[in-house]
Amino acid sequence: MSETAIIAGQGGLPVALAASLRERGKDFLVAELDGFPSAIPDGDPIRFRVERLVPFLDALADRGVRRVAFAGAIRRPALEPDLIDARSATLVPRLIGAFGSGDDALLREVIAIFEDFDFDVVGADTLAPELVPGAGILTGLPSEADRADAARAAEIVAELGRLDIGQGAVVAQGLCLAVETLPGTDAMLAFVAAHAGRLRPDPRGGRGVFYKAPKPGQDRRIDLPTLGPDTVREAAEAGLAGIVWEAGGAILLDRRQMQAEAEKRGLFLWARAR
Amino acid sequence: MSETAIIAGQGGLPVALAASLRERGKDFLVAELDGFPSAIPDGDPIRFRVERLVPFLDALADRGVRRVAFAGAIRRPALEPDLIDARSATLVPRLIGAFGSGDDALLREVIAIFEDFDFDVVGADTLAPELVPGAGILTGLPSEADRADAARAAEIVAELGRLDIGQGAVVAQGLCLAVETLPGTDAMLAFVAAHAGRLRPDPRGGRGVFYKAPKPGQDRRIDLPTLGPDTVREAAEAGLAGIVWEAGGAILLDRRQMQAEAEKRGLFLWARAR
Protein backbone atom coordinates (compact mmCIF):
# COMPACT_ATOMS: atom_id res chain seq x y z
CA MET A 1 0.00 0.00 0.00
CA SER A 2 1.36 3.41 -1.03
CA GLU A 3 -0.12 6.44 0.61
CA THR A 4 1.34 8.79 -2.01
CA ALA A 5 0.90 8.82 -5.79
CA ILE A 6 2.79 10.93 -8.32
CA ILE A 7 0.66 11.74 -11.36
CA ALA A 8 3.71 11.92 -13.57
CA GLY A 9 4.08 13.71 -16.87
CA GLN A 10 7.04 14.67 -18.99
CA GLY A 11 10.23 16.50 -18.01
CA GLY A 12 12.63 16.36 -15.12
CA LEU A 13 10.33 17.13 -12.19
CA PRO A 14 8.71 13.67 -11.78
CA VAL A 15 12.18 12.12 -11.96
CA ALA A 16 13.58 14.49 -9.30
CA LEU A 17 10.55 13.96 -7.09
CA ALA A 18 10.76 10.16 -7.34
CA ALA A 19 14.51 10.24 -6.65
CA SER A 20 13.99 12.41 -3.58
CA LEU A 21 11.29 10.12 -2.18
CA ARG A 22 13.37 7.00 -2.80
CA GLU A 23 16.46 8.56 -1.24
CA ARG A 24 14.50 9.12 1.94
CA GLY A 25 12.94 5.63 1.84
CA LYS A 26 9.41 6.95 1.21
CA ASP A 27 7.03 4.63 -0.57
CA PHE A 28 5.03 5.94 -3.52
CA LEU A 29 3.14 4.91 -6.60
CA VAL A 30 3.46 6.33 -10.12
CA ALA A 31 0.49 6.99 -12.40
CA GLU A 32 0.82 8.12 -16.02
CA LEU A 33 -1.69 9.33 -18.55
CA ASP A 34 -1.86 6.72 -21.33
CA GLY A 35 0.42 7.84 -24.15
CA PHE A 36 2.39 10.31 -22.02
CA PRO A 37 5.07 8.27 -20.25
CA SER A 38 7.23 9.89 -17.62
CA ALA A 39 10.98 9.38 -17.41
CA ILE A 40 10.88 7.91 -13.88
CA PRO A 41 13.11 4.82 -13.99
CA ASP A 42 11.49 1.59 -12.74
CA GLY A 43 8.35 3.49 -11.82
CA ASP A 44 6.11 0.51 -12.71
CA PRO A 45 3.34 3.00 -13.46
CA ILE A 46 -0.43 2.62 -13.42
CA ARG A 47 -1.62 3.96 -16.78
CA PHE A 48 -4.92 5.77 -16.94
CA ARG A 49 -7.17 7.42 -19.49
CA VAL A 50 -9.32 10.50 -18.95
CA GLU A 51 -12.30 8.58 -20.41
CA ARG A 52 -12.03 6.20 -17.46
CA LEU A 53 -11.13 8.66 -14.78
CA VAL A 54 -13.49 7.36 -12.09
CA PRO A 55 -12.29 3.71 -12.31
CA PHE A 56 -8.74 5.09 -12.10
CA LEU A 57 -9.55 7.12 -8.99
CA ASP A 58 -11.13 3.99 -7.47
CA ALA A 59 -7.98 2.01 -8.27
CA LEU A 60 -5.85 4.60 -6.50
CA ALA A 61 -8.08 4.50 -3.42
CA ASP A 62 -8.04 0.66 -3.47
CA ARG A 63 -4.27 0.78 -3.32
CA GLY A 64 -4.34 2.98 -0.25
CA VAL A 65 -3.48 6.27 -1.91
CA ARG A 66 -4.55 9.30 0.11
CA ARG A 67 -2.52 12.08 -1.39
CA VAL A 68 -1.40 12.83 -4.94
CA ALA A 69 1.04 15.25 -6.52
CA PHE A 70 0.92 16.36 -10.16
CA ALA A 71 4.41 16.59 -11.61
CA GLY A 72 5.55 17.23 -15.16
CA ALA A 73 3.89 18.38 -18.36
CA ILE A 74 0.90 16.59 -19.89
CA ARG A 75 -0.63 17.62 -23.20
CA ARG A 76 -4.39 17.60 -23.64
CA PRO A 77 -5.30 14.09 -24.80
CA ALA A 78 -7.84 13.59 -27.59
CA LEU A 79 -10.96 12.14 -25.93
CA GLU A 80 -12.45 8.99 -27.46
CA PRO A 81 -16.16 9.09 -26.62
CA ASP A 82 -16.61 5.31 -27.05
CA LEU A 83 -14.25 4.64 -24.16
CA ILE A 84 -16.09 6.78 -21.60
CA ASP A 85 -17.66 4.66 -18.84
CA ALA A 86 -20.94 5.56 -17.18
CA ARG A 87 -19.50 6.99 -13.98
CA SER A 88 -16.74 8.99 -15.68
CA ALA A 89 -19.40 10.33 -18.08
CA THR A 90 -20.79 12.43 -15.23
CA LEU A 91 -17.46 14.26 -15.11
CA VAL A 92 -17.27 14.87 -18.85
CA PRO A 93 -19.10 18.22 -18.84
CA ARG A 94 -16.66 19.56 -16.23
CA LEU A 95 -13.66 18.32 -18.19
CA ILE A 96 -14.91 19.49 -21.59
CA GLY A 97 -15.45 22.96 -20.15
CA ALA A 98 -11.97 22.98 -18.64
CA PHE A 99 -10.37 21.58 -21.83
CA GLY A 100 -11.51 24.72 -23.61
CA SER A 101 -9.79 26.95 -21.07
CA GLY A 102 -6.14 27.63 -20.34
CA ASP A 103 -3.79 25.08 -18.81
CA ASP A 104 -4.27 26.55 -15.36
CA ALA A 105 -8.05 26.34 -15.49
CA LEU A 106 -7.82 22.72 -16.68
CA LEU A 107 -5.44 21.74 -13.89
CA ARG A 108 -7.53 23.54 -11.30
CA GLU A 109 -10.56 21.52 -12.42
CA VAL A 110 -8.59 18.25 -12.36
CA ILE A 111 -7.41 19.08 -8.83
CA ALA A 112 -11.00 19.83 -7.81
CA ILE A 113 -12.13 16.44 -9.12
CA PHE A 114 -9.38 14.63 -7.19
CA GLU A 115 -10.39 16.54 -4.07
CA ASP A 116 -14.06 15.63 -4.62
CA PHE A 117 -12.88 12.01 -4.48
CA ASP A 118 -11.21 12.73 -1.12
CA PHE A 119 -7.62 12.82 -2.26
CA ASP A 120 -5.30 15.34 -0.72
CA VAL A 121 -3.60 17.16 -3.62
CA VAL A 122 -0.14 18.43 -2.63
CA GLY A 123 2.73 20.20 -4.36
CA ALA A 124 6.20 18.88 -5.05
CA ASP A 125 7.45 21.10 -2.23
CA THR A 126 5.31 19.18 0.27
CA LEU A 127 6.66 15.79 -0.82
CA ALA A 128 10.28 16.94 -1.24
CA PRO A 129 10.94 20.25 0.54
CA GLU A 130 14.65 20.16 -0.33
CA LEU A 131 13.73 20.68 -4.01
CA VAL A 132 12.36 24.14 -3.17
CA PRO A 133 15.01 26.07 -1.23
CA GLY A 134 14.05 29.04 0.93
CA ALA A 135 15.63 32.49 0.67
CA GLY A 136 19.40 32.62 0.39
CA ILE A 137 22.36 32.65 -1.97
CA LEU A 138 23.32 29.11 -2.96
CA THR A 139 26.57 30.03 -4.67
CA GLY A 140 28.44 33.14 -5.86
CA LEU A 141 27.75 36.74 -4.94
CA PRO A 142 25.35 39.10 -6.72
CA SER A 143 26.72 42.64 -7.19
CA GLU A 144 24.70 45.79 -6.51
CA ALA A 145 24.00 45.99 -10.26
CA ASP A 146 22.79 42.37 -10.24
CA ARG A 147 20.51 43.12 -7.30
CA ALA A 148 19.02 46.08 -9.12
CA ASP A 149 18.51 43.94 -12.24
CA ALA A 150 16.85 41.23 -10.12
CA ALA A 151 14.45 43.77 -8.60
CA ARG A 152 13.48 45.10 -12.03
CA ALA A 153 13.09 41.56 -13.40
CA ALA A 154 10.88 40.57 -10.47
CA GLU A 155 8.60 43.51 -11.20
CA ILE A 156 8.41 42.54 -14.89
CA VAL A 157 7.79 38.83 -14.22
CA ALA A 158 4.99 39.62 -11.77
CA GLU A 159 3.22 41.57 -14.52
CA LEU A 160 3.90 38.86 -17.14
CA GLY A 161 2.33 36.39 -14.76
CA ARG A 162 -0.77 38.53 -14.33
CA LEU A 163 -1.05 38.62 -18.14
CA ASP A 164 -0.47 34.83 -18.27
CA ILE A 165 2.47 35.26 -20.67
CA GLY A 166 5.26 33.44 -18.88
CA GLN A 167 7.29 33.04 -15.72
CA GLY A 168 10.70 34.44 -16.57
CA ALA A 169 12.68 37.39 -17.93
CA VAL A 170 16.26 38.50 -18.52
CA VAL A 171 17.30 41.99 -17.38
CA ALA A 172 20.75 43.56 -17.75
CA GLN A 173 21.69 47.11 -16.71
CA GLY A 174 18.02 47.79 -16.05
CA LEU A 175 16.99 46.86 -19.59
CA CYS A 176 14.72 43.94 -20.44
CA LEU A 177 16.61 41.72 -22.91
CA ALA A 178 14.04 38.94 -23.15
CA VAL A 179 10.75 37.71 -21.81
CA GLU A 180 9.73 34.09 -21.47
CA THR A 181 6.81 33.14 -23.70
CA LEU A 182 5.33 29.86 -24.94
CA PRO A 183 8.63 28.47 -26.36
CA GLY A 184 10.01 28.44 -22.81
CA THR A 185 13.22 29.10 -20.94
CA ASP A 186 15.67 27.32 -23.27
CA ALA A 187 14.44 29.29 -26.28
CA MET A 188 14.58 32.57 -24.36
CA LEU A 189 18.13 32.03 -23.12
CA ALA A 190 19.25 30.99 -26.64
CA PHE A 191 17.70 34.24 -27.88
CA VAL A 192 19.76 36.24 -25.39
CA ALA A 193 22.90 34.28 -26.32
CA ALA A 194 22.29 35.09 -30.00
CA HIS A 195 21.77 38.82 -29.39
CA ALA A 196 23.88 39.36 -26.27
CA GLY A 197 26.88 41.03 -27.90
CA ARG A 198 25.22 44.29 -28.85
CA LEU A 199 22.66 44.41 -26.08
CA ARG A 200 24.44 45.78 -23.07
CA PRO A 201 25.03 49.53 -23.27
CA ASP A 202 27.98 49.54 -20.86
CA PRO A 203 30.50 46.73 -21.56
CA ARG A 204 31.82 47.06 -17.99
CA GLY A 205 28.31 47.18 -16.50
CA GLY A 206 26.22 44.34 -15.09
CA ARG A 207 25.94 41.27 -17.30
CA GLY A 208 22.38 40.70 -16.28
CA VAL A 209 20.26 38.09 -14.55
CA PHE A 210 17.72 35.47 -15.48
CA TYR A 211 14.78 35.72 -13.07
CA LYS A 212 12.03 33.17 -12.57
CA ALA A 213 8.91 33.21 -10.42
CA PRO A 214 5.46 31.67 -10.34
CA LYS A 215 2.48 33.75 -11.33
CA PRO A 216 1.05 35.98 -8.60
CA GLY A 217 -1.62 33.95 -6.83
CA GLN A 218 -0.63 30.77 -8.65
CA ASP A 219 -1.67 27.50 -7.02
CA ARG A 220 1.73 26.20 -5.86
CA ARG A 221 0.55 22.64 -6.45
CA ILE A 222 0.67 23.07 -10.22
CA ASP A 223 3.27 24.19 -12.65
CA LEU A 224 5.78 25.68 -10.22
CA PRO A 225 8.70 26.79 -12.40
CA THR A 226 11.70 24.47 -12.50
CA LEU A 227 15.42 25.18 -12.82
CA GLY A 228 18.15 22.65 -13.51
CA PRO A 229 21.78 22.21 -14.54
CA ASP A 230 20.81 22.93 -18.18
CA THR A 231 19.42 26.29 -17.09
CA VAL A 232 22.80 27.18 -15.57
CA ARG A 233 24.66 26.20 -18.74
CA GLU A 234 22.24 28.16 -20.93
CA ALA A 235 22.41 31.23 -18.67
CA ALA A 236 26.22 31.08 -18.86
CA GLU A 237 26.07 30.88 -22.66
CA ALA A 238 23.79 33.93 -22.62
CA GLY A 239 26.58 35.78 -20.79
CA LEU A 240 24.56 36.34 -17.64
CA ALA A 241 25.94 36.98 -14.16
CA GLY A 242 23.50 34.71 -12.38
CA ILE A 243 20.11 33.11 -11.89
CA VAL A 244 17.59 34.50 -9.45
CA TRP A 245 14.23 33.09 -8.49
CA GLU A 246 11.49 33.85 -6.02
CA ALA A 247 12.40 31.98 -2.83
CA GLY A 248 9.99 29.09 -2.34
CA GLY A 249 8.67 29.61 -5.87
CA ALA A 250 10.89 27.42 -8.02
CA ILE A 251 11.88 23.76 -8.00
CA LEU A 252 15.57 22.89 -8.40
CA LEU A 253 15.75 19.65 -10.36
CA ASP A 254 19.30 18.78 -9.35
CA ARG A 255 20.64 21.22 -6.81
CA ARG A 256 24.11 19.72 -6.38
CA GLN A 257 24.73 19.58 -10.10
CA MET A 258 23.35 23.12 -10.51
CA GLN A 259 25.72 24.45 -7.87
CA ALA A 260 28.66 22.62 -9.43
CA GLU A 261 27.84 24.04 -12.88
CA ALA A 262 27.36 27.54 -11.45
CA GLU A 263 30.68 27.45 -9.62
CA LYS A 264 32.47 26.16 -12.69
CA ARG A 265 31.02 28.92 -14.88
CA GLY A 266 31.17 31.74 -12.34
CA LEU A 267 27.42 32.32 -12.00
CA PHE A 268 25.58 33.01 -8.79
CA LEU A 269 22.39 31.21 -7.77
CA TRP A 270 20.08 33.23 -5.58
CA ALA A 271 16.70 32.36 -4.07
CA ARG A 272 15.48 35.92 -3.55
CA ALA A 273 12.97 36.77 -0.83
CA ARG A 274 9.87 38.43 -2.26
CA MET B 1 15.03 79.64 -46.08
CA SER B 2 13.53 76.35 -44.89
CA GLU B 3 10.80 76.51 -42.32
CA THR B 4 11.14 72.80 -41.44
CA ALA B 5 14.15 70.85 -40.21
CA ILE B 6 14.45 67.08 -39.83
CA ILE B 7 16.84 66.15 -37.02
CA ALA B 8 17.75 62.92 -38.75
CA GLY B 9 19.22 59.79 -37.22
CA GLN B 10 19.62 56.24 -38.43
CA GLY B 11 17.07 53.91 -40.01
CA GLY B 12 14.37 54.23 -42.62
CA LEU B 13 12.16 56.91 -41.05
CA PRO B 14 14.21 60.02 -41.97
CA VAL B 15 14.48 58.68 -45.51
CA ALA B 16 10.73 58.10 -45.79
CA LEU B 17 10.01 61.50 -44.28
CA ALA B 18 12.37 63.32 -46.66
CA ALA B 19 10.95 61.42 -49.65
CA SER B 20 7.41 62.35 -48.66
CA LEU B 21 8.26 66.04 -48.28
CA ARG B 22 10.12 66.12 -51.60
CA GLU B 23 7.30 64.33 -53.39
CA ARG B 24 4.94 67.07 -52.28
CA GLY B 25 7.40 69.87 -53.13
CA LYS B 26 7.91 70.87 -49.49
CA ASP B 27 11.19 72.54 -48.63
CA PHE B 28 13.15 71.29 -45.64
CA LEU B 29 16.58 71.17 -44.09
CA VAL B 30 18.41 68.14 -42.68
CA ALA B 31 20.46 68.23 -39.48
CA GLU B 32 22.54 65.30 -38.26
CA LEU B 33 24.37 64.65 -35.02
CA ASP B 34 28.09 64.56 -35.82
CA GLY B 35 29.15 60.93 -36.26
CA PHE B 36 25.59 59.64 -36.79
CA PRO B 37 24.82 60.21 -40.48
CA SER B 38 21.32 59.56 -41.76
CA ALA B 39 20.61 57.70 -44.98
CA ILE B 40 18.77 60.64 -46.60
CA PRO B 41 20.15 60.92 -50.17
CA ASP B 42 21.45 64.38 -51.12
CA GLY B 43 20.32 65.76 -47.77
CA ASP B 44 23.26 68.23 -47.61
CA PRO B 45 22.98 68.09 -43.83
CA ILE B 46 24.02 70.58 -41.19
CA ARG B 47 26.13 68.59 -38.70
CA PHE B 48 25.92 69.49 -35.03
CA ARG B 49 27.44 68.43 -31.73
CA VAL B 50 25.70 68.32 -28.36
CA GLU B 51 28.62 70.30 -26.89
CA ARG B 52 27.68 73.19 -29.19
CA LEU B 53 23.93 72.87 -29.02
CA VAL B 54 23.13 76.56 -28.61
CA PRO B 55 25.15 77.72 -31.65
CA PHE B 56 23.41 74.97 -33.61
CA LEU B 57 19.98 76.16 -32.49
CA ASP B 58 20.97 79.70 -33.48
CA ALA B 59 22.06 78.44 -36.90
CA LEU B 60 18.70 76.77 -37.40
CA ALA B 61 16.87 79.99 -36.45
CA ASP B 62 19.13 82.03 -38.75
CA ARG B 63 18.11 79.79 -41.62
CA GLY B 64 14.44 80.44 -40.95
CA VAL B 65 13.62 77.12 -39.26
CA ARG B 66 10.52 77.30 -37.10
CA ARG B 67 9.59 73.66 -36.65
CA VAL B 68 11.67 70.53 -36.24
CA ALA B 69 10.92 66.82 -36.33
CA PHE B 70 13.12 64.16 -34.74
CA ALA B 71 13.33 61.08 -36.95
CA GLY B 72 15.49 57.98 -36.64
CA ALA B 73 17.65 56.47 -33.95
CA ILE B 74 20.55 58.35 -32.38
CA ARG B 75 22.85 56.75 -29.84
CA ARG B 76 24.06 58.75 -26.86
CA PRO B 77 27.23 60.55 -27.98
CA ALA B 78 30.26 60.71 -25.68
CA LEU B 79 30.53 64.33 -24.52
CA GLU B 80 33.90 66.06 -24.90
CA PRO B 81 34.02 68.71 -22.17
CA ASP B 82 36.69 70.81 -23.99
CA LEU B 83 34.30 71.44 -26.86
CA ILE B 84 31.48 72.90 -24.76
CA ASP B 85 30.91 76.60 -25.45
CA ALA B 86 29.80 79.02 -22.77
CA ARG B 87 26.15 79.25 -23.74
CA SER B 88 25.72 75.51 -24.30
CA ALA B 89 27.38 74.95 -20.91
CA THR B 90 24.24 76.31 -19.23
CA LEU B 91 22.31 73.37 -20.73
CA VAL B 92 24.84 70.73 -19.67
CA PRO B 93 23.28 70.02 -16.25
CA ARG B 94 19.90 69.34 -17.92
CA LEU B 95 21.49 67.09 -20.53
CA ILE B 96 23.72 65.21 -18.10
CA GLY B 97 20.68 64.48 -15.94
CA ALA B 98 18.72 63.27 -18.95
CA PHE B 99 21.67 61.21 -20.29
CA GLY B 100 21.47 59.14 -17.14
CA SER B 101 17.78 58.36 -17.69
CA GLY B 102 16.00 56.24 -20.26
CA ASP B 103 15.78 57.12 -23.95
CA ASP B 104 12.34 58.63 -23.47
CA ALA B 105 13.42 60.95 -20.67
CA LEU B 106 16.42 62.08 -22.73
CA LEU B 107 14.29 62.81 -25.79
CA ARG B 108 11.69 64.63 -23.70
CA GLU B 109 14.44 66.87 -22.31
CA VAL B 110 15.85 67.52 -25.79
CA ILE B 111 12.36 68.42 -27.02
CA ALA B 112 11.93 70.76 -24.04
CA ILE B 113 15.21 72.53 -24.90
CA PHE B 114 14.15 73.00 -28.54
CA GLU B 115 10.83 74.38 -27.31
CA ASP B 116 12.60 76.75 -24.91
CA PHE B 117 14.36 78.11 -28.02
CA ASP B 118 10.95 78.69 -29.63
CA PHE B 119 10.98 75.82 -32.09
CA ASP B 120 7.77 73.94 -32.72
CA VAL B 121 8.59 70.23 -32.28
CA VAL B 122 6.29 68.06 -34.40
CA GLY B 123 5.96 64.37 -35.17
CA ALA B 124 6.50 62.60 -38.45
CA ASP B 125 2.71 62.31 -38.76
CA THR B 126 2.39 66.11 -38.82
CA LEU B 127 4.91 66.50 -41.63
CA ALA B 128 3.76 63.47 -43.63
CA PRO B 129 0.28 62.30 -42.58
CA GLU B 130 0.19 59.61 -45.28
CA LEU B 131 2.94 57.72 -43.41
CA VAL B 132 0.56 57.17 -40.49
CA PRO B 133 -2.67 55.68 -41.83
CA GLY B 134 -5.88 55.91 -39.82
CA ALA B 135 -8.07 52.94 -38.91
CA GLY B 136 -8.76 50.46 -41.68
CA ILE B 137 -7.62 47.28 -43.38
CA LEU B 138 -4.98 48.05 -46.01
CA THR B 139 -4.92 44.60 -47.56
CA GLY B 140 -6.24 41.08 -46.87
CA LEU B 141 -8.96 40.08 -44.44
CA PRO B 142 -8.43 39.18 -40.76
CA SER B 143 -10.47 36.17 -39.61
CA GLU B 144 -12.42 36.04 -36.34
CA ALA B 145 -9.47 34.16 -34.81
CA ASP B 146 -7.07 36.85 -36.03
CA ARG B 147 -9.29 39.55 -34.52
CA ALA B 148 -9.29 37.77 -31.18
CA ASP B 149 -5.50 37.40 -31.34
CA ALA B 150 -5.17 41.10 -32.16
CA ALA B 151 -7.30 42.05 -29.15
CA ARG B 152 -5.22 39.87 -26.83
CA ALA B 153 -1.98 41.23 -28.31
CA ALA B 154 -3.17 44.83 -27.88
CA GLU B 155 -3.83 44.15 -24.20
CA ILE B 156 -0.37 42.62 -23.78
CA VAL B 157 1.46 45.39 -25.66
CA ALA B 158 -0.28 48.09 -23.59
CA GLU B 159 1.08 46.46 -20.44
CA LEU B 160 4.56 45.97 -21.96
CA GLY B 161 4.54 49.67 -22.76
CA ARG B 162 3.64 50.62 -19.22
CA LEU B 163 6.58 48.47 -18.05
CA ASP B 164 8.80 50.12 -20.70
CA ILE B 165 9.76 46.70 -22.17
CA GLY B 166 8.82 47.12 -25.82
CA GLN B 167 6.14 47.97 -28.35
CA GLY B 168 5.23 44.65 -29.95
CA ALA B 169 4.09 41.07 -29.41
CA VAL B 170 3.08 37.98 -31.37
CA VAL B 171 -0.09 36.15 -30.36
CA ALA B 172 -1.51 33.00 -32.00
CA GLN B 173 -4.62 31.13 -30.88
CA GLY B 174 -4.75 33.34 -27.80
CA LEU B 175 -1.21 32.36 -26.74
CA CYS B 176 1.69 34.80 -26.52
CA LEU B 177 4.48 33.42 -28.72
CA ALA B 178 6.90 36.34 -28.33
CA VAL B 179 7.32 39.77 -26.83
CA GLU B 180 9.43 42.55 -28.27
CA THR B 181 12.37 43.49 -26.06
CA LEU B 182 15.61 45.41 -26.57
CA PRO B 183 16.79 43.37 -29.62
CA GLY B 184 13.76 44.66 -31.53
CA THR B 185 11.21 43.49 -34.05
CA ASP B 186 13.52 41.62 -36.44
CA ALA B 187 14.95 39.51 -33.63
CA MET B 188 11.49 38.77 -32.25
CA LEU B 189 10.05 37.67 -35.59
CA ALA B 190 13.14 35.51 -36.25
CA PHE B 191 12.51 33.92 -32.84
CA VAL B 192 8.94 33.08 -33.82
CA ALA B 193 10.13 31.73 -37.18
CA ALA B 194 12.62 29.46 -35.39
CA HIS B 195 10.04 28.12 -32.93
CA ALA B 196 6.83 28.42 -34.95
CA GLY B 197 6.46 24.78 -35.92
CA ARG B 198 5.63 23.40 -32.52
CA LEU B 199 3.96 26.48 -31.08
CA ARG B 200 0.43 26.46 -32.36
CA PRO B 201 -1.75 23.94 -30.53
CA ASP B 202 -4.29 23.60 -33.36
CA PRO B 203 -2.65 23.22 -36.79
CA ARG B 204 -5.89 24.35 -38.44
CA GLY B 205 -6.34 27.27 -36.02
CA GLY B 206 -5.25 30.89 -36.38
CA ARG B 207 -1.66 31.41 -37.50
CA GLY B 208 -1.32 34.44 -35.30
CA VAL B 209 -0.64 38.15 -35.63
CA PHE B 210 2.20 40.56 -34.99
CA TYR B 211 0.84 43.59 -33.16
CA LYS B 212 2.58 46.91 -32.66
CA ALA B 213 1.59 50.04 -30.75
CA PRO B 214 3.23 52.99 -29.02
CA LYS B 215 3.44 53.06 -25.26
CA PRO B 216 0.33 54.31 -23.47
CA GLY B 217 0.77 58.06 -23.01
CA GLN B 218 3.84 58.11 -25.27
CA ASP B 219 4.72 61.46 -26.81
CA ARG B 220 3.82 60.81 -30.45
CA ARG B 221 6.65 63.11 -31.55
CA ILE B 222 9.28 60.61 -30.50
CA ASP B 223 9.93 57.00 -31.26
CA LEU B 224 6.60 56.12 -32.86
CA PRO B 225 6.98 52.48 -33.94
CA THR B 226 7.76 51.91 -37.62
CA LEU B 227 6.76 49.10 -39.98
CA GLY B 228 8.19 48.43 -43.42
CA PRO B 229 8.41 45.89 -46.23
CA ASP B 230 11.03 43.93 -44.22
CA THR B 231 8.51 43.57 -41.40
CA VAL B 232 6.05 41.97 -43.83
CA ARG B 233 8.67 39.51 -45.10
CA GLU B 234 9.73 38.61 -41.56
CA ALA B 235 6.13 38.18 -40.40
CA ALA B 236 5.52 35.88 -43.38
CA GLU B 237 8.60 33.83 -42.49
CA ALA B 238 7.28 33.57 -38.95
CA GLY B 239 4.14 31.96 -40.41
CA LEU B 240 1.81 34.73 -39.25
CA ALA B 241 -1.56 35.60 -40.75
CA GLY B 242 -1.04 39.35 -40.63
CA ILE B 243 0.29 42.52 -39.08
CA VAL B 244 -1.87 44.72 -36.88
CA TRP B 245 -1.01 48.06 -35.35
CA GLU B 246 -2.77 50.73 -33.37
CA ALA B 247 -4.33 53.10 -35.92
CA GLY B 248 -2.44 56.38 -35.90
CA GLY B 249 0.25 54.82 -33.76
CA ALA B 250 2.74 53.40 -36.27
CA ILE B 251 4.65 54.81 -39.21
CA LEU B 252 4.65 52.85 -42.48
CA LEU B 253 8.04 53.35 -44.10
CA ASP B 254 6.96 52.27 -47.57
CA ARG B 255 3.27 51.65 -47.74
CA ARG B 256 3.04 50.65 -51.41
CA GLN B 257 5.87 48.16 -51.10
CA MET B 258 4.41 46.83 -47.84
CA GLN B 259 1.03 46.24 -49.49
CA ALA B 260 2.67 44.56 -52.49
CA GLU B 261 4.68 42.24 -50.20
CA ALA B 262 1.61 41.47 -48.08
CA GLU B 263 -0.50 40.61 -51.11
CA LYS B 264 2.25 38.42 -52.55
CA ARG B 265 2.64 36.51 -49.28
CA GLY B 266 -1.04 36.39 -48.30
CA LEU B 267 -0.79 38.51 -45.16
CA PHE B 268 -3.28 41.13 -44.08
CA LEU B 269 -2.28 44.62 -42.93
CA TRP B 270 -4.66 46.19 -40.45
CA ALA B 271 -4.55 49.58 -38.71
CA ARG B 272 -6.79 48.69 -35.78
CA ALA B 273 -8.84 51.33 -33.98
CA ARG B 274 -8.02 51.45 -30.28
Interface residues (C-beta under 8 A of the other chain):
Chain A: R76 E155 I156 E159 L163 D164 I165 G166 L175 C176 L177 A178 V179 T181 L182 P183 A187 F191 A194 H195 L199
Chain B: E155 I156 E159 L163 D164 I165 G166 L175 C176 L177 A178 V179 T181 L182 P183 A187 F191 A194 H195 L199 P201
